[in-house]
C-alpha cells in the first residue's frame, strides 16, 4: 500500500469523526507534525502506534492497510467531566448572552488545562465539560489536569474522573454529528462528579482505577465503596487533593 493512500484513509476517517490533527496527536502522544506527515503521505505511523491509531479512528489496522475489515473504536482512557458550582443560579440572574460569555471564559481555562496535558476536549453543554486522555500515563495526566484546573479557575469546580475502556465515535445525524465518548466508564465519571458535590471538600473525586500508581503530588483523602444505580458493582471512589508538601508542575 502506498503512503499516500494510507494518508488519505487516515485523513478521511479523522474528518468523519470531526477530530482535529491536534486531537489525534494528543490522544496518541505524538506531535501534530507527525500526524500531518502521515496524512500527506510523507511518513507512516510507527508500528508501535498503528494499533492505537486504528482504535482511535474506529477501524482495524487491516482497514487502515486497505483490507477493509471494520474494527471497533474502543480503547483504554481516563475520562474527566466537570461542572461549575453555582452555574444554574448564575444562569437565572444573568442575561443569556452574558451567561454565555461567562461560560466561554470558564471553558477556555478548562480547555487550556486539558491541552496542556495532551487531553482531547469532547463536549461543552451549559456549564458542563467532558474530555478524555489516552496513551501513556493517561490517568496521571487526567489528575494533573484536574488539579491544574482547580488552581486556574476563579469559580469552584466539581470534577469526576474514571478510567477504563471507552468508545469514541461520531454521534448524531450525519450532517450534524460530532465526536463523542460513550460507555459505562463515561457514565461513572458523571456519577462520580455528582458524588463529589456532597462527599468532598476539594470538589475532585476519582475511581480507584484512576488513582492506581499516582505520584506523591496527590493526596488520596479516603476511599469509599459506592453503589450507583444502574452500575452492577460497587465503585470505589476517593477524594483527591493536591499534596500539601509538593505542588504539581506542568
Rosetta silent file (secondary structure, phi, psi, omega in degrees, C-alpha in Angstrom):
SEQUENCE: XXXXXXXXXXXXXXXXXXXXXXXXXXXXXXXXXXXXXXXXXXXXXXXXXXXXXXXXXXXXXXXXXXXXXXXXXXXXXXXXXXXXXXXXXXXXXXXXXXXXXXXXXXXXXXXXXXXXXXXXXXXXXXXXXXXXXXXXXXXXXXXXXXXXXXXXXXXXXXXXXXXXXXXXXXXXXXXXXXXXXXXXXXXXXXXXXXXXXXXXXXXXXXXXXXXXXXXXXXXXXXXXXXXXXXXXXXXXXXXXXXXXXXXXXX
SCORE:     score description
SCORE:     0.000 S_00000001
   1 L     0.000  132.723  179.493    0.000    0.000    0.000 S_00000001
   2 L   -73.256  150.054  179.956    1.365    3.445   -0.929 S_00000001
   3 H   -61.048  -35.365 -179.374    1.904    6.005    1.813 S_00000001
   4 H   -63.036  -37.792  179.031   -0.351    8.479    0.019 S_00000001
   5 H   -68.552  -41.277  176.602   -3.256    6.001    0.154 S_00000001
   6 H   -61.087  -43.821  179.589   -2.680    5.349    3.862 S_00000001
   7 H   -61.246  -39.626  178.957   -2.605    9.087    4.496 S_00000001
   8 H   -64.778  -38.914  179.983   -5.882    9.584    2.654 S_00000001
   9 H   -68.022  -41.050  178.074   -7.579    6.878    4.731 S_00000001
  10 H   -62.544  -47.682 -177.961   -6.323    8.398    7.988 S_00000001
  11 H   -63.281  -44.608 -177.408   -7.438   11.884    6.968 S_00000001
  12 H   -64.252  -41.416 -179.045  -10.862   10.774    5.717 S_00000001
  13 H   -71.489  -37.653  177.014  -11.657    8.801    8.866 S_00000001
  14 H   -60.771  -44.989 -179.038  -10.421   11.596   11.145 S_00000001
  15 H   -67.385  -34.366  178.111  -12.656   14.084    9.362 S_00000001
  16 H   -61.871  -35.158  178.818  -15.615   11.724    9.525 S_00000001
  17 L   -84.906   -1.021 -179.665  -15.228   11.693   13.302 S_00000001
  18 L    60.318   38.691  176.414  -14.875   15.510   13.316 S_00000001
  19 L  -102.978  151.159  176.338  -11.493   15.284   15.050 S_00000001
  20 L   -93.369  163.614  175.328   -8.568   17.645   14.520 S_00000001
  21 H   -60.363  -36.306  178.794   -4.991   16.614   13.862 S_00000001
  22 H   -64.266  -34.999  178.029   -4.133   18.015   17.295 S_00000001
  23 H   -63.476  -44.228  178.372   -6.738   15.707   18.870 S_00000001
  24 H   -62.592  -43.784 -178.951   -5.139   12.673   17.240 S_00000001
  25 H   -61.877  -44.988 -179.647   -1.686   13.836   18.317 S_00000001
  26 H   -64.208  -43.677 -177.497   -2.728   14.369   21.936 S_00000001
  27 H   -64.895  -33.804 -176.721   -4.524   11.043   22.161 S_00000001
  28 H   -97.125   -4.397 -178.586   -1.553    9.116   20.743 S_00000001
  29 L    61.016   44.799  172.758    1.159   11.173   22.485 S_00000001
  30 L  -126.012  174.037 -179.446    2.835   12.135   19.211 S_00000001
  31 L   -82.470  150.365  174.158    3.467   15.528   17.656 S_00000001
  32 H   -58.408  -31.412  178.813    0.876   17.268   15.445 S_00000001
  33 H   -64.225  -34.889  179.145    3.586   17.452   12.800 S_00000001
  34 H   -65.548  -43.509  179.475    3.791   13.639   12.773 S_00000001
  35 H   -63.068  -41.671  179.050    0.045   13.345   12.156 S_00000001
  36 H   -60.513  -41.642  179.401    0.268   15.930    9.390 S_00000001
  37 H   -66.581  -36.940  176.653    3.060   13.970    7.705 S_00000001
  38 H   -59.243  -48.210 -174.285    1.020   10.756    7.900 S_00000001
  39 H   -70.230  -27.271  177.778   -1.918   12.406    6.179 S_00000001
  40 H   -84.138   -4.233  179.623    0.274   13.983    3.492 S_00000001
  41 L    77.219   18.368  179.861    1.817   10.601    2.756 S_00000001
  42 L   -87.192  -19.265 -177.445    5.315   11.754    3.722 S_00000001
  43 L  -155.475  164.865  178.108    5.651    9.209    6.519 S_00000001
  44 L  -116.892  150.677  175.827    3.818    6.244    8.037 S_00000001
  45 L   -59.590  141.293  176.544    2.771    5.711   11.660 S_00000001
  46 L   -63.141  150.110 -178.490    5.272    3.707   13.626 S_00000001
  47 H   -59.203  -26.095 -178.595    4.235    0.110   14.226 S_00000001
  48 H   -73.275  -18.444  179.497    4.070    0.880   17.963 S_00000001
  49 H  -114.063   -3.924 -175.696    1.227    3.396   17.456 S_00000001
  50 H   -61.070  -44.296  179.943   -0.561    1.838   14.476 S_00000001
  51 H   -64.307  -42.812  179.405   -2.928   -0.216   16.632 S_00000001
  52 H   -65.169  -37.859  177.718   -3.756    2.728   18.903 S_00000001
  53 H   -63.340  -43.425  179.848   -4.371    4.938   15.854 S_00000001
  54 H   -61.991  -44.609  179.777   -6.757    2.374   14.381 S_00000001
  55 H   -63.448  -40.390 -179.887   -8.719    2.102   17.645 S_00000001
  56 H   -63.324  -36.530 -178.821   -8.901    5.881   17.943 S_00000001
  57 H   -86.286   -3.046  177.187  -10.274    6.175   14.407 S_00000001
  58 L    77.017   27.406  179.776  -12.770    3.374   14.965 S_00000001
  59 L  -134.130  174.966  174.882  -11.279    0.993   12.422 S_00000001
  60 L   -94.190  164.234  174.672   -8.983   -2.008   12.394 S_00000001
  61 H   -63.610  -31.912  176.848   -5.338   -1.968   11.387 S_00000001
  62 H   -62.469  -39.421  178.534   -6.411   -4.138    8.449 S_00000001
  63 H   -65.165  -43.779  178.390   -8.796   -1.376    7.335 S_00000001
  64 H   -59.417  -36.346 -178.374   -6.055    1.226    7.581 S_00000001
  65 L   -90.658   12.311  170.095   -3.839   -1.025    5.490 S_00000001
  66 L    76.232   38.544  170.388   -6.684   -1.460    2.962 S_00000001
  67 L  -109.037   -1.122  166.961   -8.045   -4.920    3.719 S_00000001
  68 L    65.617   30.446  172.908  -11.477   -3.457    4.605 S_00000001
  69 L  -102.517  117.163 -173.699  -12.289   -5.308    7.815 S_00000001
  70 L   -71.283  138.699  177.213  -14.120   -2.887   10.093 S_00000001
  71 L  -112.480 -174.851  179.212  -12.939   -2.624   13.715 S_00000001
  72 L  -111.154  140.399 -179.357  -14.297   -1.108   16.897 S_00000001
  73 L   -92.121   64.177  179.632  -13.215    2.224   18.296 S_00000001
  74 E  -119.101  130.133 -177.159  -12.834    1.035   21.891 S_00000001
  75 E  -155.137  163.819 -179.780   -9.696    1.829   23.848 S_00000001
  76 E   -76.961  137.872 -178.506   -8.383    2.474   27.348 S_00000001
  77 E  -161.461  168.804  170.196   -8.643    6.053   28.566 S_00000001
  78 E  -114.828  134.244 -176.855   -9.306    8.309   31.514 S_00000001
  79 E  -108.493  136.777  175.344  -12.408   10.478   31.419 S_00000001
  80 E  -126.675  128.200  173.420  -12.789   13.848   33.150 S_00000001
  81 E  -128.772  146.934 -176.897  -16.056   15.730   33.440 S_00000001
  82 E  -141.427  160.651  172.366  -16.657   18.961   35.314 S_00000001
  83 E  -146.710  156.638 -177.073  -19.332   21.459   36.213 S_00000001
  84 E   -97.080  127.857  178.858  -19.166   24.879   37.858 S_00000001
  85 L   -63.962  130.071  177.345  -20.670   25.247   41.318 S_00000001
  86 L    83.814    7.192 -177.502  -23.492   27.807   41.288 S_00000001
  87 H   -65.620  -38.038 -178.921  -23.777   27.957   37.488 S_00000001
  88 H   -61.905  -43.407  178.643  -27.521   27.333   37.496 S_00000001
  89 H   -62.978  -38.882  176.983  -28.100   30.252   39.840 S_00000001
  90 H   -61.721  -40.837 -178.084  -25.951   32.453   37.628 S_00000001
  91 H   -63.983  -27.386  179.132  -27.997   31.478   34.584 S_00000001
  92 H   -77.389  -24.828 -173.253  -31.154   32.653   36.378 S_00000001
  93 H  -110.069    5.215 -179.643  -29.695   36.038   37.245 S_00000001
  94 L  -123.369  149.568  171.516  -27.779   36.884   34.074 S_00000001
  95 L   -64.792  150.710 -172.884  -28.873   37.758   30.556 S_00000001
  96 H   -55.453  -44.238 -177.813  -28.370   34.856   28.187 S_00000001
  97 H   -68.057  -31.678  177.585  -25.543   36.469   26.225 S_00000001
  98 H   -71.874  -38.603  177.284  -23.733   37.410   29.430 S_00000001
  99 H   -64.721  -40.236  178.933  -24.050   33.899   30.796 S_00000001
 100 H   -62.237  -40.318  178.506  -22.694   32.530   27.510 S_00000001
 101 H   -65.036  -41.291  177.958  -19.692   34.877   27.749 S_00000001
 102 H   -63.327  -46.082 -179.504  -19.069   33.786   31.332 S_00000001
 103 H   -62.786  -39.327  178.837  -19.340   30.080   30.415 S_00000001
 104 H   -63.943  -34.886  175.892  -16.958   30.537   27.476 S_00000001
 105 H   -63.867  -42.074  177.100  -14.410   32.079   29.829 S_00000001
 106 H   -63.535  -45.504 -178.275  -14.648   29.034   32.088 S_00000001
 107 H   -64.770  -33.930  179.022  -14.403   26.653   29.141 S_00000001
 108 H   -61.305  -48.223 -179.051  -11.350   28.461   27.783 S_00000001
 109 H   -64.877  -42.412  178.309   -9.409   27.911   31.010 S_00000001
 110 H   -60.885  -45.917 -178.116  -10.550   24.299   31.309 S_00000001
 111 H   -63.981  -40.427  177.555   -9.623   23.533   27.723 S_00000001
 112 H   -61.113  -39.688  177.989   -6.181   25.094   28.118 S_00000001
 113 H   -64.543  -40.642  178.881   -5.574   22.880   31.165 S_00000001
 114 H   -65.217  -46.785 -178.666   -6.661   19.807   29.190 S_00000001
 115 H   -65.326  -32.173  179.597   -4.494   20.624   26.174 S_00000001
 116 H   -61.777  -28.612  179.471   -1.501   21.269   28.402 S_00000001
 117 L  -110.838   26.072  172.357   -1.655   17.614   29.436 S_00000001
 118 L    59.680   39.461  172.748   -2.476   16.282   25.958 S_00000001
 119 L   -91.940  171.884 -179.220   -6.144   15.583   26.576 S_00000001
 120 E  -120.093  108.964  174.872   -8.926   15.706   23.990 S_00000001
 121 E   -65.332  138.500 -176.860  -11.901   18.045   24.674 S_00000001
 122 E  -115.599  -50.674 -175.136  -15.154   16.398   23.609 S_00000001
 123 E  -151.579  151.645  175.498  -18.205   18.419   24.570 S_00000001
 124 E  -128.436  129.740  177.076  -19.483   21.589   26.230 S_00000001
 125 E  -150.209  117.664 -173.509  -23.071   21.940   27.359 S_00000001
 126 L    64.119 -117.081  174.390  -24.308   24.670   29.683 S_00000001
 127 L  -109.693    5.822 -177.109  -21.515   24.738   32.231 S_00000001
 128 E   -87.902  145.434 -175.109  -20.692   21.016   31.849 S_00000001
 129 E  -136.215  142.004 -179.578  -17.447   19.883   30.213 S_00000001
 130 E  -137.536  135.548  177.658  -16.248   16.454   29.055 S_00000001
 131 E  -151.167  170.543  175.608  -12.820   15.308   27.856 S_00000001
 132 E  -141.639  161.871  177.450  -10.620   12.216   27.756 S_00000001
 133 E  -129.668  133.980  176.709   -6.954   11.229   27.957 S_00000001
 134 L  -134.855  176.548 -178.584   -5.434    8.175   26.276 S_00000001
 135 L    85.220 -162.740 -174.943   -1.979    6.817   25.651 S_00000001
 136 L   -61.717  136.089  174.204    0.869    6.673   28.145 S_00000001
 137 L    54.323   38.837 -174.427    0.088    7.704   31.741 S_00000001
 138 H   -64.305  -34.505  179.702   -3.436    8.794   30.826 S_00000001
 139 H   -70.187  -39.014  176.897   -4.718    8.628   34.413 S_00000001
 140 H   -60.186  -44.367 -178.033   -1.780   10.685   35.701 S_00000001
 141 H   -68.517  -33.941  177.237   -2.396   13.343   33.082 S_00000001
 142 H   -65.325  -43.416  179.694   -6.112   13.449   33.842 S_00000001
 143 H   -66.221  -42.312  178.511   -5.458   14.012   37.547 S_00000001
 144 H   -62.193  -36.317  176.382   -2.855   16.689   36.857 S_00000001
 145 H   -63.638  -44.327 -179.982   -5.365   18.438   34.623 S_00000001
 146 H   -60.506  -44.055 -179.402   -7.999   18.385   37.371 S_00000001
 147 H   -67.673  -39.127  178.220   -5.587   19.863   39.898 S_00000001
 148 H   -65.733  -43.246  179.455   -4.386   22.492   37.441 S_00000001
 149 H   -61.100  -39.145  179.626   -7.957   23.474   36.549 S_00000001
 150 H   -63.292  -36.304  178.962   -8.792   23.871   40.223 S_00000001
 151 H   -74.418  -37.350 -174.999   -5.867   26.276   40.633 S_00000001
 152 H   -74.134  -36.646 -170.328   -6.610   28.237   37.452 S_00000001
 153 L   -79.999  131.999  173.444  -10.337   28.691   37.880 S_00000001
 154 L   -73.598  -29.278 -179.995  -11.723   31.510   39.984 S_00000001
 155 L   -87.073  142.947  176.873  -15.020   29.612   40.139 S_00000001
 156 L   -70.547  139.460 -177.747  -15.280   26.421   42.261 S_00000001
 157 E  -114.099  151.915  164.048  -15.491   23.230   40.207 S_00000001
 158 E  -111.403  129.316 -177.645  -16.905   19.766   40.720 S_00000001
 159 E  -133.390  138.512  175.408  -14.902   17.137   38.832 S_00000001
 160 E  -123.065  135.809 -179.234  -15.289   13.399   38.342 S_00000001
 161 E  -128.116  139.378  175.285  -12.618   11.103   36.897 S_00000001
 162 E  -145.067  157.479 -179.501  -12.787    7.462   35.847 S_00000001
 163 E  -131.254  144.195  178.253  -10.568    5.091   33.876 S_00000001
 164 E   158.562 -157.485 -179.156  -11.339    2.115   31.663 S_00000001
 165 E   -88.899  134.652  177.922  -12.481    1.334   28.132 S_00000001
 166 E  -127.652  162.186  174.167  -14.486    3.945   26.215 S_00000001
 167 E  -111.453  130.859  176.240  -15.991    4.170   22.746 S_00000001
 168 E  -114.358  127.167  177.851  -15.243    7.207   20.577 S_00000001
 169 E  -164.919  170.355  176.875  -17.392    7.927   17.550 S_00000001
 170 E   -80.397  125.597 -176.870  -19.474   10.490   15.716 S_00000001
 171 E  -114.787  131.442  176.738  -22.899   10.734   17.390 S_00000001
 172 L   119.199 -179.544  175.628  -25.965   12.257   15.762 S_00000001
 173 L   -56.671  139.162 -176.116  -27.397   12.873   12.309 S_00000001
 174 L   -52.439  -32.860 -179.026  -24.620   12.560    9.699 S_00000001
 175 L   -77.205  -15.699 -175.007  -24.960   16.229    8.750 S_00000001
 176 L  -130.502    6.111 -174.992  -24.621   17.413   12.355 S_00000001
 177 L   -63.547  147.408  176.846  -22.724   14.642   14.119 S_00000001
 178 E  -131.619  154.529  177.433  -19.924   15.493   16.499 S_00000001
 179 E   -64.565  140.889  178.785  -17.318   13.257   18.169 S_00000001
 180 E  -148.487  160.451  176.381  -18.469   11.890   21.487 S_00000001
 181 E  -117.896  139.313 -179.260  -17.416    9.255   24.002 S_00000001
 182 E  -138.939  166.414  178.854  -19.814    6.737   25.491 S_00000001
 183 L   131.067  169.875 -176.980  -19.736    3.688   27.716 S_00000001
 184 H   -59.308  -37.435 -178.613  -20.010    2.665   31.326 S_00000001
 185 H   -65.228  -35.975  176.645  -16.788    4.457   32.256 S_00000001
 186 H   -65.773  -44.573  177.914  -18.186    7.733   30.916 S_00000001
 187 H   -59.340  -41.303 -179.519  -21.374    7.240   32.944 S_00000001
 188 H   -65.485  -34.645  177.669  -19.325    6.556   36.060 S_00000001
 189 H   -61.092  -43.468  178.315  -17.359    9.786   35.542 S_00000001
 190 H   -65.710  -42.204  178.360  -20.612   11.783   35.615 S_00000001
 191 H   -64.400  -37.798  178.661  -21.863    9.884   38.681 S_00000001
 192 H   -66.300  -38.890  176.372  -18.527   10.444   40.395 S_00000001
 193 H   -60.930  -43.762  179.117  -18.739   14.173   39.703 S_00000001
 194 H   -65.191  -37.750  177.886  -22.168   14.311   41.319 S_00000001
 195 H   -62.402  -35.806 -177.646  -20.862   12.321   44.299 S_00000001
 196 H   -61.816  -26.878 -175.515  -18.072   14.856   44.760 S_00000001
 197 H   -61.690  -38.967 -175.504  -20.577   17.615   45.486 S_00000001
 198 H  -109.631   -3.485 -175.023  -21.616   16.224   48.872 S_00000001
 199 H  -122.054    3.176  179.908  -18.670   13.995   49.781 S_00000001
 200 L  -134.576  156.247  171.858  -15.552   16.086   49.113 S_00000001
 201 L   -95.285  -32.279 -178.191  -14.056   19.395   50.132 S_00000001
 202 L   -77.658  -22.906 -175.689  -11.765   19.705   47.112 S_00000001
 203 L    84.410    4.883 -178.791  -14.543   19.050   44.597 S_00000001
 204 E  -117.986  122.574  176.742  -12.441   16.356   42.899 S_00000001
 205 E  -128.871  147.807 -177.402  -13.409   12.672   43.063 S_00000001
 206 E  -145.066  156.182  175.652  -11.935    9.732   41.191 S_00000001
 207 E   -80.303  164.220 -179.672  -12.335    5.988   40.883 S_00000001
 208 H   -61.851  -30.979  179.428   -9.749    3.551   42.206 S_00000001
 209 H   -64.201  -30.313  178.319   -8.684    2.777   38.624 S_00000001
 210 H   -73.471  -40.841 -171.024   -7.597    6.410   38.235 S_00000001
 211 H   -81.386  -12.065  179.860   -5.638    6.584   41.476 S_00000001
 212 L   -60.579  120.008  176.240   -3.596    3.413   40.972 S_00000001
 213 L    81.231   15.496  177.984    0.025    4.436   40.698 S_00000001
 214 L   -67.437  154.289 -178.923   -0.395    8.180   41.258 S_00000001
 215 L   -84.062 -177.277 -174.321    2.702   10.097   42.303 S_00000001
 216 L   -74.928   -2.069  179.080    3.342   11.942   45.577 S_00000001
 217 L   -75.638   -8.149 -173.933    1.882   15.189   44.257 S_00000001
 218 E  -122.773  133.558  172.956   -1.613   13.936   45.049 S_00000001
 219 E   -99.532  127.663  174.044   -3.223   13.138   48.395 S_00000001
 220 E   -95.284  110.352 -170.055   -5.898   10.456   48.385 S_00000001
 221 E   -70.148  -49.140  177.382   -8.146   11.522   51.232 S_00000001
 222 E  -166.091  160.923  177.360  -10.150    8.334   51.625 S_00000001
 223 E  -119.472  131.797 -176.603  -11.637    5.512   49.593 S_00000001
 224 E  -130.693  136.686  175.158  -15.317    4.615   49.836 S_00000001
 225 E   -83.411  123.372 -174.601  -17.304    1.849   48.162 S_00000001
 226 E  -120.857  138.186  176.245  -20.322    3.432   46.475 S_00000001
 227 L  -101.839  113.274  178.495  -23.375    1.784   44.943 S_00000001
 228 L  -100.614  138.212  177.250  -24.585    3.669   41.858 S_00000001
 229 L   -61.629  129.269  179.031  -27.970    2.966   40.320 S_00000001
 230 L    90.127  -11.129  177.484  -27.540    1.057   37.074 S_00000001
 231 L  -101.517  119.677 -169.592  -23.926    0.043   37.769 S_00000001
 232 L   -80.268   20.812  178.248  -23.822   -3.695   38.611 S_00000001
 233 L  -155.456  161.210  177.392  -20.886   -3.466   41.024 S_00000001
 234 L   -72.279  136.336  178.598  -19.577   -1.279   43.828 S_00000001
 235 E  -105.464  123.868 -179.185  -17.451    1.620   42.611 S_00000001
 236 E   -88.814  116.529 -175.884  -14.553    2.588   44.859 S_00000001
 237 E  -116.956  154.465  175.618  -14.237    6.376   44.991 S_00000001
 238 E  -145.684  159.333  173.086  -11.895    8.754   46.713 S_00000001
 239 E   -89.311  139.484  177.707  -11.364   12.469   47.098 S_00000001
 240 E  -112.382  138.399  174.598   -8.230   13.906   45.512 S_00000001
 241 E  -137.965  149.797  174.072   -6.317   16.894   46.759 S_00000001
 242 E   -66.325  136.534 -177.695   -3.038   18.426   45.755 S_00000001
 243 L   -58.371  138.779  177.259   -0.341   17.366   48.181 S_00000001
 244 L   -73.061  -19.207 -177.373    0.409   19.924   50.872 S_00000001
 245 L   -88.941  -28.105 -177.400    4.104   19.029   50.649 S_00000001
 246 L  -137.890  153.997  175.540    4.541   19.382   46.904 S_00000001
 247 L  -108.980  151.817  179.229    2.846   21.239   44.082 S_00000001
 248 L   -79.406  128.879  179.331    2.079   19.798   40.666 S_00000001
 249 L  -107.144  145.086  176.433    4.323   21.174   37.922 S_00000001
 250 L    89.350    0.000    0.000    3.449   21.190   34.205 S_00000001
